[in-house]
Amino acid sequence: MKTKMVDNLLVQAEQVGTRMSQEYITVGDYRPAESWGSEGQIYPSLTGISLLNLYKTTGKAIFLDGVKAVIASNQKKRLSSGGWPLRLAAEGDGIKFNVSQELKDLTLTEEDLPSTVAAMRLMAEYILTTGDTELKQYLNQSADFLLKFWNKEEGCFEEMMTNKAIKLRANPKSYMIYAYQCVLSLARLFPKFEQYASPLYQTVKETFEGFDEYTYPLLHAMHAAIIVQTEPESEYTRTFVKKRIDEQIALKSKFIIKEEPGAFGHYDGLRGFCLTEGHLRNSVGAALIMKIYDDYVDSGSYTQTQLYKEVSRWIENMYSDGKYFEYVDLEDGVKRGEGSGGQYLPIFWILGEF
């Protein structure tokens, strides 16, 4: 049974969704004012998914119009092959993480698996929601292109990028969750894709099992959430996944910032655990898996805990005037960052759908 949606949070989600929709409709793109890091092409498609979820929840036309505008923007960036490039930092550098001009150039011309499957999923979900089949011919071409990268032995798709940009991903298989979600959507339009769902799901589970206490909480949580949604009644979910939520993702996470209740920190190769910055996406990750576990498995396991209440308040306090800030610098108390990730992720949590 789904946990009750908090009205004021839904209002925040709608205000953020309205602002994002209007920007895509009027500008034809979303250009983050000051994102934490350099953004890539996957963000617009995930933004579109959040807007589509808002449309399904509220029935408000502005969100469907926003989805159409995101898809139109995506189509302009689609390569002739039917795939999408990463386009890293094409809309500007981040505050804390920048990439070289060489990497920017490399990621403009070569297809990228996560960016491609995210864009395809958005198109498929739009068709399934509206019945509008005008995009199906383009989706069909992209589907044929995607299948060229299937690796039967590995049970997943191979990376599309061949240049040094692939080194930006420490674990490329951790992005296979987007391929799995894409295949689930595609299978409802193209039955031939049903055969790829099971092996991809096993890859998602194996990747999840390889995570540890140092894994980015958002990524860790999204893998856990997919497993919970797929097999809510299994012993695996009720024992192994729940133990992960308790000990690594949420309740006893090393990312918890005790001096800032509800905030989760960051981890990188240079600084290790960075607990001087409270990151919205990691707090959202913890909140998302706690909410989804309660929705699908055992109501009240997490959403009544002190941590969930603190995280919820902290995320809500990162909101201001139709946007969420991405992080707060605890050394000066200033909230910073208006990147795409900070906009669609809270919507996923609020609606309990991603």
N, C-alpha and C positions, 0 to 999 in steps of 0.2 A: 504494500500500500504506500502510495507516495506521501511524503511528508508535506504538511500544509505550506503553501507558498506564502511568504511574508509580503503583505501588500506594499509596504514602502520600498522593499527591494525590487518588486516587479515594476514599480514606478521608475526607479533608477534604471532598470534594464530597458524600459521603453524609451526613456529620455536619451540614453546612450544610443540605442538603436535608431531613434529618429534622427539624431545628429549625424550618425554615420551614413544613414540612407540619404539624407539631404545632401551630404557632401559628395557621395558617389553620383547622385542624380544631377547635381549642378556642375561639379568639377570633372566628373568622369573618372575619378580616382580618389584615394585617400592618402594624403601626405601627412604623416605623423609630425607633430610640432617638435617633439624632442623625445624620441624613443630611447630606451636604455641602451639597446644595441642595434646593429645594422639589420634591417628587416629584409625578408625575401618574399617571393611570390606565393608562398603557402598562406601568408596572412590574409590576403584578400578573400581567398576561397573559404577559409575558416570563419572570417567575418560574415560572408554570405550565408554559411550554414547557421550561424547564430541569428541572423535576421530572418531566415526561413523558419527557424524554431519560434521566434517571436510572432511571426505571422500565423503559424499554426496555433499558438496559444491565445492570441488576442483577436485574430481575424482582421487586423488593421491593414489597410491597403498600402500605407507608407512603407511597411516592411517588405512587402512583395515587390513594390517598385524599387526598393533598395537592392533586393536580390537581383532583379533584372539588370540594374545598373552595374552591379558587381560582375555579373556574367558578361555583359557587353564590354566592360573594361578588360576582363580576362581574355576575351576573344581577340582583342587587339594585340595582345602579347603572346598569343598562341603561335607556335612555329609551324611551318608548312608540313612538318612530319605528323602533326597532331598532338605533339607534346608541348610542355611549357618549360621555359628556363627558370632557374632560381632567381635571377635578377637581384642579386644581393646588393643591398644599399643603393638600388637604382633611384630611390626617392630620398636619399640623404643618409648621412652617417648617424651613428648613435652617440650618446653622451659618454658611455663607458666602454663601448666595444666598436671599433672601426675596422675596416678591411682596406687593403691596398687597391689602387686603381687597377692593377693587373687582375686581381680577383673579381672586381666589379665587371671588367670587360669580359673575362672568361665565362662568367655566369649569365651573360646576356645572349649567348649564341648556342649553348648546348642544353639539351633537355635534362630535366631533373625529376627523379621519380616522385618524391613527396609533393612537389609543386604540381606535377601532372595528375597524380591520383586525387589530390584535394580538389583541383578544378573539375575533374571528371565527376567526382562524387556530387559536387554542388549542382552541376548540370543535370545529373541523373535524378537527384532529389527534387529539383525544380520541375522536371518533366512528370515525375510521379505525383507531385503535389497538385500541379495545375492541369495536367493532361495536355499541355501544349507540346506538341512533338516537333516544332520547327527546328529545334536544336539537335534532334536525334541523329541527323546525318553527320554532323560534326562529331558528336559523341561516338558514333559508330567508327569513324576514322580513327579517333583517339584510342578506342578500345582495341582495334586491330594493331595499332602501334604499340600499345602497352604489352600485348601478348608476346611480342618479339623478345621481351625481356624475362619471360617466365623461366625459372630454373626448377625443373621437376625434382631433381635430387635434393636441393636445398629447401624446397617447399616455399619459395618466395620469389619475388621479382628481383632481378639484379639491378644494381645502380645504373643509371643512364649516363651520369657524368663520368668522364674519363680523365679530366684534367686535375690539376692540383687542388681545385676547390673541394673535391671529395674529402680531403684531409680535414676539413672543418668539422666533420662529423666523426666523433670518437667511436661511435657504434652505429653504423648505418642501419643495422637491423632494428634499432629502437624506433625508427620511423616507419616500420612496416605496419604499425597500427593504422596508419592512414590508408595504406593499400588494402588492408582487410576491410575497413569501413567502406571504401570505394567499391570493392568487389561485392559486398552485400547489397549495395544500391544497384550496381550494374546487373546483378543476377535477376533482379525483378523486371528488368527490361530486356536483357539478353540472357536467356537460360544457360547458354554455354559457359557462363562465368560461375555457375553453381559449383563446379568441380574444383575451383580454386579456393573456396572459402575454408574448407576444413584444413588443408595443409597450411594456409596462411594463419589460421587461428592457432595451430600448434606452434608455429614460429613465434607468434605473439606470446604464448605461454612460456616457451623456452627462453625467450628474451627476458621476460619478467622474472623468471627464476634465476637468471644470471645477474640481476640487479642486486645492489647492496645498500648499506646505510649512507653511502656517498652519492647515490644516484639522485639526480635532480628530482625533487618531490613532485613537480607537475608531471613529468614523464612517467615516473613510477606510479603515480596515482591514476593516470589515464590507462595504463596497461591493466592495473588492478580493476578499474571500472569496467573495462571491456569484458574481463573474465567474469566479474560479478553479474553483469547484464546477460552474458551468454549462458552461464550455468549457475544460477542463483541457489539452487537446491543441492548442489554437489557438496560432498565432504571436503573436496579440495578448496572450495570457496570458503566454507565455514571454518576450516582449520588453517590451511597454509596461507590463503589470501588474508584472512582476518589477522593472523599473527604478523604478517607484513605491515598491515595498517597500524596495528598496535605498536610494533617495535621499531619500525623504520620510516613509515610515511607520515604518520600523524602523532599518536599519543606520546611516544617516546622518541620522536625524531630528533636527530642531532642538529637539525636546522632551526628548531624553535629558539626564538630570542626571548629569554626570560625577562629581560628589562623592558620589552615592548610586547605586552600580552597580545597574542593573535598574529604576530608577525613571524614570518619564516625567512631565513637568510638565504645565502647563495653559496655556491661552491665553484671554484675554478682552479685550474692547474697552477696558477701563480700564487694565489692567496690561501688556497685550501678552503676551509669553512670560513666564510665571510659573514659575520654576525653583526656588522656595523651598518648593513643595509637591509631593510625589510622589503622583501619582494612580493608584489601582488600575486604574480603567477604561481609562486610556491604556496602561498596561503590559500589561493583558490584551489590548487591541487589537493591540499589536505581537506579543505571543506567539501570539494566535489566528491571524493571517494567516501567520506563519512556520510554524506547525504545519499549517495547512490547505494551504498551498502544497506542503509536503513530502508530505502525505498524498495529494494529488490529482495533483501534477505531477512532482516530482523529489525523491525521498527523499534526505535529507541536505543539501539546499541551505541550510537555515537552522537546523534543530534541533540541529546539531552546532556551531553558532557560539558564540563566547564571549558575544555579546549575548543569545542565547536562553537560555543557561545562567544568566546573571546575572538576566535578567527572571524566569525560572522561580523562582529562589531568592528573589527579592524578593517576588513574589506569595505564595509559600509563607510567608514571614516576616510577611506582613500578616494571617495567620490566627491566631485564638486562640479556643479553647473554643466551637467550632461556629459561628463567624462570621468574616467578613473585615472589616477596617477599610477605609474608603474612601480615606483619604489620610493622609500623614504630614507634619506641619509640620517642615521641616528646621531651622527656627530654634530650636526647643526639643526636637526629636526625638520629640514625642508623636504617637502614632497616634490618629486621630480618625475618627468617622463610622461608623455602622452602618446605612446606608441600603440599600434593596432592590437598587440597582444593584451594590453591592459584594458582594451575595450570589449572584445568578444568573450574573453575568458570568464569574467564575472557573470555574463549572460548564460553561459553554459551551466555554471553552478546554480544560479537563481532558478533556472527552469528545470534543472536536473536532467538536461539532455545535451549531449555533445557529439 
